[in-house]
C-alpha cells in the first residue's frame, strides 16, 4: 500500500498533464477545428504526453506517422477489396510491415495497425473520416507538447531522486556484504547481491527520465536554467550504470569467497564497508540542491579516502575471489568519482599503483 501511494505521488503531475491534455485536445479538435467526434485527439494527446516521462517528441512524431500509414493503407485496401475478416488481416499485416520497415519504434506499428482496423471496420469507404483522424492525431500530438511545456515536470528533481535511490541500494548492498564477510554469512551476501541485481529497471527508468528531462528543458522556458544540472546527471548516467555492474561482480565474488572459505585480509572488508558508507554520502550529494552539503567536492574527498586504502598488499597471499573483490572495489571507486564529475583518467590516477609502470601515472 505504501509503495502504491509513493508511485501515485510521483506520477501525480503526469496524471494532471494527461487529463488536461486530453480535455484540451478534444476542445481544440471539436470547437476550433470543427470535428463532431474527435475521439482520436485526446488519445493522441495522452500518448504524446505519456506517464512514463520520456521521449515525448519522438512519440508524437511516431504517433502521427503511425496513424497516417494505417489510414492510408486502410483506405487503399478497403475501397478495393471491401471489409471482412481476411481483409482486416491483410490490412493489419501490410500496415504493420510498412511501419516496421519505416522505423524500429514500437508506437508506429501499433498505431498503424489500430488505425487500419478502425478504417476497415468503422469508417465507410470513400469518407473523409480518415483525413479527419489524421488531423485529430496532429492536434492531439501538438497539444501534448504544449501541455508539457506549460505544465512541465521538473527536468532534474525526478532524475536526482532515481539516481539517489540506485546509490542507496548499492550502498546498502555493500554494507551488508561487509557484514556478511565479517560474519562469514553467505546468505547475507546473497541477499545483498539479489538487491543489487534488481536495480536494472531503475537504471532504465533513470535514462528514460533524463531523456524526458532533456526535452522539457528545451521546450519549457521555466526550466532553461536547469540544463547545466541536467547535463551533469546525463554525464553521470553511464558511470553510475558501470558502478552498479561492478558492484554486482564484487558481490558475486564475495559470495564465492565465503563459500570457499578463502583467506581474506580484514582490511579489505573494511574497504568494502568504507565504500558502502561513501555511497551514502554520494546519495545525499545527489539529492542536495546547489550550494548545499555534501557537494561534489565532499563526495570526492570521501572516495579519495577509500581509494587511498585500496593498496595491493590487501590481497597478498589471497585467492582468486579476493583479488576480484579488490579489483572490483577499485573499479567502483573510479566509476563513482566519475559520477561526482571527475574525469576517468584523473580518477584512475588517485588509485595506489598495483604494477611498477602503470598506464596512468599515480597522483603524487
C-alpha positions as CSV (number, residue, x, y, z in Angstrom):
1,X,0.0,0.0,0.0
2,X,2.8,2.4,0.9
3,X,4.7,1.8,-2.3
4,X,1.5,2.3,-4.2
5,X,1.0,5.7,-2.7
6,X,4.6,6.6,-3.4
7,X,4.1,5.7,-7.1
8,X,0.9,7.7,-7.2
9,X,2.6,10.7,-5.6
10,X,5.5,10.6,-8.0
11,X,3.1,10.3,-11.0
12,X,0.6,13.0,-9.8
13,X,1.8,15.7,-12.2
14,X,2.0,13.4,-15.3
15,X,-1.6,12.4,-14.5
16,X,-2.7,16.0,-14.4
17,X,-0.8,16.6,-17.7
18,X,-2.6,13.8,-19.4
19,X,-6.0,14.9,-18.0
20,X,-5.5,18.5,-19.1
21,X,-4.1,17.5,-22.4
22,X,-7.0,15.1,-23.2
23,X,-9.6,17.8,-22.4
24,X,-7.7,20.5,-24.3
25,X,-7.2,18.3,-27.4
26,X,-10.9,17.5,-27.5
27,X,-11.8,21.1,-27.2
28,X,-9.4,22.2,-30.0
29,X,-10.4,19.5,-32.4
30,X,-14.2,19.8,-31.6
31,X,-14.7,23.5,-31.2
32,X,-11.9,25.1,-33.2
33,X,-11.3,22.5,-36.0
34,X,-15.0,21.6,-36.1
35,X,-14.9,17.8,-36.0
36,X,-18.1,16.4,-34.4
37,X,-16.4,13.4,-32.7
38,X,-12.7,13.9,-32.5
39,X,-12.2,10.7,-30.4
40,X,-8.5,10.3,-31.5
41,X,-7.4,13.8,-30.5
42,X,-7.5,13.1,-26.7
43,X,-5.9,9.7,-27.2
44,X,-3.1,11.2,-29.2
45,X,-2.5,13.8,-26.5
46,X,-2.3,11.2,-23.8
47,X,0.2,9.1,-25.8
48,X,2.2,12.2,-26.7
49,X,2.5,13.1,-23.0
50,X,2.9,9.7,-21.6
51,X,3.0,8.8,-17.9
52,X,6.5,7.3,-18.4
53,X,8.0,10.8,-18.9
54,X,10.4,10.2,-21.8
55,X,11.0,10.8,-25.5
56,X,7.7,12.7,-25.9
57,X,8.6,14.5,-29.1
58,X,9.6,11.2,-30.8
59,X,6.4,9.5,-29.6
60,X,4.4,12.4,-31.0
61,X,6.0,12.1,-34.4
62,X,5.7,8.3,-34.3
63,X,2.0,8.6,-33.4
64,X,1.2,10.8,-36.3
65,X,3.3,8.7,-38.7
66,X,1.6,5.5,-37.5
67,X,-1.9,6.9,-37.9
68,X,-1.1,8.2,-41.4
69,X,0.3,4.9,-42.5
70,X,-2.7,3.0,-41.0
71,X,-5.3,5.3,-42.6
72,X,-3.6,5.3,-45.9
73,X,-3.2,1.5,-46.1
74,X,-6.7,1.0,-44.7
75,X,-8.4,3.4,-47.2
76,X,-6.4,2.0,-50.1
77,X,-7.3,-1.7,-49.5
78,X,-10.8,-1.3,-48.1
79,X,-12.0,0.8,-51.0
80,X,-10.8,-2.0,-53.4
81,X,-11.5,-5.3,-51.6
82,X,-14.2,-4.4,-49.1
83,X,-14.5,-5.3,-45.4
84,X,-14.3,-8.7,-43.8
85,X,-12.1,-11.0,-41.7
86,X,-9.4,-11.7,-44.3
87,X,-9.4,-8.1,-45.5
88,X,-8.8,-6.9,-41.9
89,X,-6.0,-9.4,-41.5
90,X,-4.4,-8.2,-44.8
91,X,-4.7,-4.5,-43.9
92,X,-3.2,-5.0,-40.4
93,X,-0.3,-7.1,-41.7
94,X,0.5,-4.7,-44.5
95,X,0.2,-1.6,-42.3
96,X,2.5,-3.1,-39.6
97,X,5.0,-4.4,-42.1
98,X,5.3,-0.9,-43.7
99,X,5.5,0.8,-40.3
100,X,8.3,-1.6,-39.1
101,X,10.1,-1.0,-42.4
102,X,10.0,2.7,-41.8
103,X,11.0,2.8,-38.1
104,X,12.1,0.4,-35.4
105,X,10.0,2.1,-32.7
106,X,7.0,0.3,-31.1
107,X,4.5,3.1,-31.4
108,X,4.3,3.4,-35.3
109,X,3.4,-0.3,-35.9
110,X,0.8,-0.3,-33.2
111,X,-0.8,2.9,-34.2
112,X,-0.7,1.9,-37.9
113,X,-2.5,-1.4,-37.1
114,X,-5.1,0.3,-34.9
115,X,-5.8,3.0,-37.4
116,X,-6.1,0.5,-40.2
117,X,-8.6,-1.6,-38.2
118,X,-10.7,1.4,-37.4
119,X,-10.7,2.4,-41.1
120,X,-11.6,-1.1,-42.1
121,X,-14.4,-1.6,-39.5
122,X,-15.9,1.8,-38.6
123,X,-15.3,4.3,-41.4
124,X,-17.3,3.9,-44.6
125,X,-15.2,3.7,-47.8
126,X,-14.5,7.0,-49.6
127,X,-15.4,9.0,-46.5
128,X,-13.3,11.8,-45.1
129,X,-13.1,10.2,-41.7
130,X,-9.6,9.1,-42.4
131,X,-8.4,12.6,-43.1
132,X,-10.2,13.9,-40.0
133,X,-8.4,11.3,-37.9
134,X,-5.1,12.4,-39.2
135,X,-5.9,15.9,-38.3
136,X,-7.1,14.8,-34.8
137,X,-3.8,12.9,-34.3
138,X,-1.8,16.0,-35.3
139,X,-3.9,18.2,-33.0
140,X,-3.5,15.8,-30.1
141,X,0.2,15.4,-30.6
142,X,0.8,19.2,-30.7
143,X,-1.5,19.8,-27.7
144,X,0.5,17.2,-25.8
145,X,3.8,19.0,-26.5
146,X,2.2,22.4,-25.5
147,X,0.9,20.9,-22.2
148,X,4.4,19.5,-21.4
149,X,5.8,23.0,-21.9
150,X,3.1,24.8,-19.9
151,X,2.8,22.2,-17.1
152,X,6.2,20.7,-17.0
153,X,7.7,18.1,-14.7
154,X,10.9,19.3,-13.1
155,X,13.6,18.0,-15.5
156,X,16.1,17.4,-12.8
157,X,14.3,16.6,-9.5
158,X,12.9,13.2,-10.5
159,X,16.2,12.1,-12.1
160,X,18.1,13.1,-8.9
161,X,15.7,11.0,-6.8
162,X,16.0,8.0,-9.1
163,X,19.8,8.2,-9.1
164,X,19.8,8.6,-5.3
165,X,17.6,5.5,-4.9
166,X,20.1,3.5,-7.0
167,X,23.0,4.7,-5.0
168,X,21.1,3.8,-1.8
169,X,20.6,0.3,-2.9
170,X,24.3,-0.1,-3.8
171,X,25.4,1.4,-0.5
172,X,23.2,-0.9,1.4
173,X,24.3,-3.9,-0.6
174,X,28.0,-3.2,0.1
175,X,27.4,-2.6,3.8
176,X,25.5,-5.9,4.0
177,X,28.3,-7.6,2.1
178,X,30.9,-6.3,4.6
179,X,28.8,-7.6,7.4
180,X,28.5,-11.0,5.6
181,X,32.3,-11.1,5.2
182,X,32.9,-10.3,8.8
183,X,30.4,-13.0,9.9
184,X,31.2,-15.5,7.2
185,X,27.5,-15.4,6.3
186,X,26.9,-16.3,2.7
187,X,23.1,-15.8,3.0
188,X,23.5,-12.1,3.9
189,X,25.8,-11.6,0.9
190,X,23.4,-13.5,-1.4
191,X,20.5,-11.2,-0.4
192,X,22.8,-8.2,-1.0
193,X,23.5,-9.5,-4.5
194,X,19.8,-10.1,-5.1
195,X,19.0,-6.4,-4.2
196,X,21.8,-5.2,-6.5
197,X,20.6,-7.3,-9.4
198,X,17.1,-5.7,-9.0
199,X,18.4,-2.2,-9.9
200,X,18.4,-2.6,-13.7
201,X,14.7,-1.4,-14.1
202,X,15.7,1.7,-12.0
203,X,18.7,2.3,-14.3
204,X,16.4,2.1,-17.3
205,X,13.9,4.4,-15.7
206,X,16.6,6.9,-14.9
207,X,17.7,7.0,-18.5
208,X,14.1,7.5,-19.7
209,X,13.7,10.3,-17.2
210,X,16.8,12.0,-18.3
211,X,15.7,11.9,-21.9
212,X,12.3,13.3,-20.9
213,X,14.0,16.0,-18.8
214,X,16.1,17.0,-21.8
215,X,13.0,17.6,-23.8
216,X,11.4,19.6,-21.0
217,X,14.5,21.8,-20.6
218,X,14.3,22.6,-24.3
219,X,10.5,23.1,-24.5
220,X,9.7,25.0,-21.3
221,X,11.3,28.4,-20.6
222,X,10.6,27.7,-16.9
223,X,13.5,25.2,-16.8
224,X,16.0,26.5,-19.2
225,X,18.3,27.3,-16.3
226,X,18.2,23.6,-15.3
227,X,20.2,22.5,-18.3
228,X,23.6,22.5,-16.7
229,X,22.5,20.4,-13.8
230,X,20.7,18.1,-16.1
231,X,23.7,17.7,-18.3
232,X,25.8,16.7,-15.2
233,X,23.2,14.0,-14.5
234,X,23.3,12.8,-18.1
235,X,27.1,12.6,-17.9
236,X,26.8,10.6,-14.7
237,X,24.3,8.0,-16.0
238,X,26.9,5.8,-17.7
239,X,29.4,5.7,-14.9
240,X,26.5,5.0,-12.5
241,X,25.4,2.1,-14.6
242,X,29.0,0.8,-14.7
243,X,29.3,1.2,-10.9
244,X,26.2,-0.9,-10.4
245,X,27.5,-3.7,-12.7
246,X,30.9,-3.7,-10.9
247,X,29.2,-3.9,-7.5
248,X,27.3,-6.9,-8.7
249,X,30.5,-8.6,-9.8
250,X,32.1,-7.7,-6.4
251,X,29.1,-9.2,-4.6
252,X,29.2,-12.4,-6.6
253,X,32.9,-13.0,-5.9
254,X,32.4,-12.1,-2.2
255,X,29.8,-14.8,-2.1
256,X,32.1,-17.3,-3.7
257,X,34.9,-16.2,-1.3
258,X,32.8,-17.0,1.7
259,X,31.5,-20.3,0.4
260,X,35.1,-21.4,-0.5
261,X,36.3,-20.3,3.0
262,X,39.0,-18.3,1.3
263,X,41.6,-16.4,3.3
264,X,40.7,-12.7,3.4
265,X,42.6,-9.7,4.9
266,X,40.2,-7.9,7.4
267,X,41.4,-4.6,5.9
268,X,39.8,-5.5,2.6
269,X,36.5,-6.0,4.4
270,X,37.0,-2.5,6.0
271,X,37.5,-1.1,2.5
272,X,34.2,-2.6,1.3
273,X,32.4,-1.2,4.3
274,X,34.0,2.2,3.8
275,X,32.9,2.2,0.1
276,X,29.3,1.5,1.3
277,X,29.5,4.5,3.6
278,X,30.9,6.6,0.8
279,X,27.9,5.7,-1.4
280,X,25.6,7.1,1.2
281,X,27.5,10.4,1.0
282,X,27.2,10.4,-2.8
283,X,23.5,9.6,-2.4
284,X,23.0,12.7,-0.2
285,X,25.1,14.7,-2.7
286,X,22.8,13.6,-5.5
287,X,19.7,14.9,-3.5
288,X,21.4,18.2,-2.4
289,X,20.5,21.5,-4.1
290,X,23.3,23.7,-5.4
291,X,25.2,25.2,-2.5
292,X,24.1,22.5,0.0
293,X,26.3,19.9,1.6
294,X,27.5,17.4,0.8
295,X,28.7,18.7,-2.6
296,X,30.7,17.1,-5.3
297,X,34.0,18.1,-3.6
298,X,32.9,16.4,-0.3
299,X,31.8,13.2,-2.0
300,X,35.0,13.1,-4.0
301,X,37.0,13.6,-0.8
302,X,35.4,10.6,0.8
303,X,36.1,8.5,-2.3
304,X,39.7,9.6,-2.3
305,X,40.0,8.2,1.2
306,X,38.6,4.8,0.1
307,X,40.9,4.8,-2.9
308,X,44.0,5.6,-0.8
309,X,43.3,2.4,1.3
310,X,42.9,0.1,-1.8
311,X,46.6,-1.0,-1.8
312,X,47.9,-4.1,-3.4
313,X,49.1,-5.6,-0.1
314,X,45.4,-6.2,0.9
315,X,45.4,-9.3,-1.3
316,X,48.9,-10.6,-0.7
317,X,48.6,-14.4,-0.3
318,X,44.9,-14.4,-1.1
319,X,43.0,-16.5,-3.6
320,X,41.3,-15.5,-6.9
321,X,38.0,-14.3,-5.4
322,X,39.7,-11.9,-3.0
323,X,41.7,-10.5,-5.9
324,X,38.5,-10.0,-7.9
325,X,36.8,-8.2,-5.0
326,X,39.8,-6.0,-4.7
327,X,39.8,-5.2,-8.4
328,X,36.1,-4.5,-8.5
329,X,36.3,-2.3,-5.5
330,X,38.9,-0.1,-7.2
331,X,36.7,-0.1,-10.4
332,X,33.7,1.1,-8.4
333,X,35.7,3.9,-6.8
334,X,36.7,5.1,-10.3
335,X,33.1,4.9,-11.6
336,X,31.7,6.8,-8.6
337,X,34.4,9.5,-8.9
338,X,33.1,10.0,-12.5
339,X,29.5,10.2,-11.1
340,X,30.8,13.1,-9.0
341,X,32.1,14.8,-12.1
342,X,35.7,13.7,-12.3
343,X,37.4,12.6,-15.5
344,X,38.1,8.9,-15.7
345,X,41.9,9.2,-16.1
346,X,42.0,11.7,-13.2
347,X,40.1,9.2,-11.1
348,X,42.4,6.3,-12.0
349,X,45.4,8.4,-11.1
350,X,44.1,8.6,-7.5
351,X,44.4,4.8,-7.0
352,X,47.6,3.4,-5.5
353,X,49.5,1.6,-8.2
354,X,49.5,-2.2,-8.4
355,X,52.2,-2.5,-11.1
356,X,55.6,-1.0,-11.5
357,X,54.8,1.1,-14.5
358,X,51.0,1.8,-14.6
359,X,49.4,3.2,-17.8
360,X,48.1,6.2,-15.8
361,X,50.8,7.7,-13.5
362,X,49.5,7.9,-9.9
363,X,49.0,11.3,-8.4
364,X,51.7,12.3,-6.0
